[in-house]
Amino acid sequence: MDSDNINPRILLLILLLAIIFQISLWLNFQADDKLDIIDMTYLLGLISCFTASFVASKKFGNSKIFGKGYLILGIAFVSYFIGELIYLILDLLGESPYPAIEADYFILCFILW
């Protein structure tokens, strides 16, 4: 198998993980103030997004378009991760995370990138 082809097993793994995550959201519908597996899975998903973007940026670094595009995508996901982390920390501390100007700034940076 060439390295340029998409491995269907990886796509199946991503699909299965997305289905498991959605089912866990449905089963754990009550809101509480503790850190649970859903929050950790969501944050790990964001970490994997920006890590994959930076890896792709490194791989396509010689390309003028794709290298910069993946780098910007990675920076955008880092800002989104920081915004979500601020929301989560404020929620765990018992403070109202709405409005959280600091977190909203990072989410806005994600949108504008």
N, C-alpha and C positions, 0 to 999 in steps of 0.2 A: 504494500500500500504506500503510495506517495505521501510525502508530508504536506502536499498542497491540498489533498482531498480531505473532506470532512468525515470524521469517524462517526458512523451512525450510533455506536455504543455510547459515545460521549453525549450526543444529542438525547439519547434515551435516558441517560443518567440525569441530565439537566431537567428533562421533563418529569421524571420520577421524583426528583428532589422538590420541584415546584409543586407537584401534586401533594406530596407529604406535608410541605409547609402550609398549603392551603387547608388541608384537612386538620392540621394542628390548630390553625386559626379558628376554624369552625368549632372544634371541640373545646377550646379554651376561650370562650367568649366573655367571661367575666373579667372585669378590669380590677386590678389590685395594684398596690404600690411596691411590688417587689420585682426584681429582675427575674424573668423566666426564660424558658428555652426559645420562645418566639422572638423576644427581643435580641437574644444572642444570635439566633439564626439570621435575623434581618441584618444585624450589624456585620456578621461574617459574610453575608451576601454582598454587602457594600464593599467590604474589604477585598473580596475576590474580584469585584468589578474593577476597582481602581488598580489592583495588582495586575490583572489581565491586560488592562489598557496600557500600563507602563511596560509590560513585557512585549506587547505588540508594537509599542512605540520603539522599543529597543531593536526589535526584529526588523521593522520597516524604517529604521533611522536613515537609510540611504535615500529613501523616497522623499521627495520634497513635500508631497501632500499627505501621505498616510502617516509618516513619522510624526509630523506636527499635529495631525488630527487626533491620533491616538494619545499623544501627550496631553493635549488640551482636554480630551475626554477623561483621562486619568486625573488631571487636576480638578475637573468638575466633580468627579465622583468623590475625591478627597474632601472637597468643600461640602458636598451633600452629607458625607459621613460625619463630618465635624458638626454640622447643624443638627443631625439626628441624635448624635451623642449628647449635645447640649440639652436637647429636649428630654432625652432619657434621664440624664443626671438631675435636671430640675424636677422631673416627675418623681424620681426616687427620693429626692430630698423633701418631698411633700409640698413643694412650692407649685404655684400654678404656672405651667410652662407657656401659657397664652396671655398676653403677647410676650414673647421672648425675642427682643430685638436682635440679640447676638446670634441666635439660631436662625432667625429669619434672614439675617444678612448672608449667612453661608448658603442657605437654601436659594436665595436670590442669585448668589454667585453661580450656583449650579445651573440655574435657568438661563442666566445671561451668557455663560460660556458657550 
